[in-house]
């Protein structure tokens, strides 16, 4: 579990896609005067406790904007 303050590109190559598929849920809240996006991943169906919270990443406005710009650039998303 961590609060992301910055996102940087890693120039190494991805060797393969992870074989495990799972659900990711998001939450949005305001805490300490700032808006936070939280991404939660949950255990896969193969785990002993499949629906148990596994990983959590929190993004403030600056890191969320970085993520938005990365997604737009890497996947070709356009503003509507």
Secondary structure per residue as TSV (DSSP state, phi and psi in degrees):
chain	resnum	aa	ss	phi	psi
A	1	X	-	360.0	130.1
A	2	X	E	-155.9	156.2
A	3	X	E	-101.4	117.2
A	4	X	E	-80.7	124.7
A	5	X	-	-103.5	-19.1
A	6	X	-	-161.4	151.3
A	7	X	-	-122.5	126.2
A	8	X	-	-122.8	145.9
A	9	X	-	-76.2	134.4
A	10	X	-	-100.3	121.7
A	11	X	-	-80.3	-6.8
A	12	X	S	-68.3	160.0
A	13	X	-	-90.2	149.5
A	14	X	-	-80.6	122.7
A	15	X	-	-74.7	-36.2
A	16	X	S	-163.8	162.9
A	17	X	-	-79.3	143.4
A	18	X	-	-64.7	137.8
A	19	X	S	-76.2	-23.2
A	20	X	-	-81.6	129.0
A	21	X	-	-108.6	142.1
A	22	X	-	-150.3	175.8
A	23	X	-	-96.7	139.0
A	24	X	E	-119.0	129.6
A	25	X	E	-116.9	154.0
A	26	X	E	-123.6	155.5
A	27	X	E	-135.3	150.6
A	28	X	E	-131.7	134.6
A	29	X	E	-151.8	165.0
A	30	X	E	-110.3	124.8
A	31	X	E	-135.6	134.6
A	32	X	T	51.9	37.7
A	33	X	T	78.2	9.4
A	34	X	E	-132.2	148.2
A	35	X	E	-84.0	135.6
A	36	X	E	-127.3	132.3
A	37	X	E	-100.2	128.0
A	38	X	E	-119.9	127.0
A	39	X	E	-104.0	127.2
A	40	X	E	-117.9	129.3
A	41	X	E	-106.6	148.7
A	42	X	E	-121.1	157.1
A	43	X	-	-57.2	146.6
A	44	X	-	-70.8	169.1
A	45	X	T	-63.6	-19.3
A	46	X	T	-83.8	-10.2
A	47	X	S	-79.2	161.2
A	48	X	T	-60.7	-38.3
A	49	X	T	-122.5	82.7
A	50	X	T	-57.2	-35.2
A	51	X	T	-95.2	10.7
A	52	X	S	-74.9	136.0
A	53	X	E	-57.7	130.3
A	54	X	E	-109.9	-56.8
A	55	X	E	-132.1	147.6
A	56	X	E	-136.5	131.2
A	57	X	E	-125.1	133.3
A	58	X	E	-113.0	141.1
A	59	X	E	-125.5	129.2
A	60	X	-	-83.0	-176.1
A	61	X	H	-61.1	-42.8
A	62	X	H	-65.1	-47.1
A	63	X	H	-68.7	-35.2
A	64	X	H	-64.8	-38.4
A	65	X	H	-66.8	-39.2
A	66	X	H	-59.2	-47.4
A	67	X	H	-60.0	-43.0
A	68	X	H	-58.5	-47.0
A	69	X	H	-67.3	-38.0
A	70	X	H	-63.3	-47.2
A	71	X	H	-61.2	-42.9
A	72	X	H	-62.6	-43.8
A	73	X	H	-71.4	-44.8
A	74	X	H	-76.9	-29.6
A	75	X	H	-108.8	-1.5
A	76	X	-	73.2	23.3
A	77	X	-	-66.5	142.2
A	78	X	-	-118.0	144.9
A	79	X	-	-68.3	144.1
A	80	X	-	-95.7	360.0
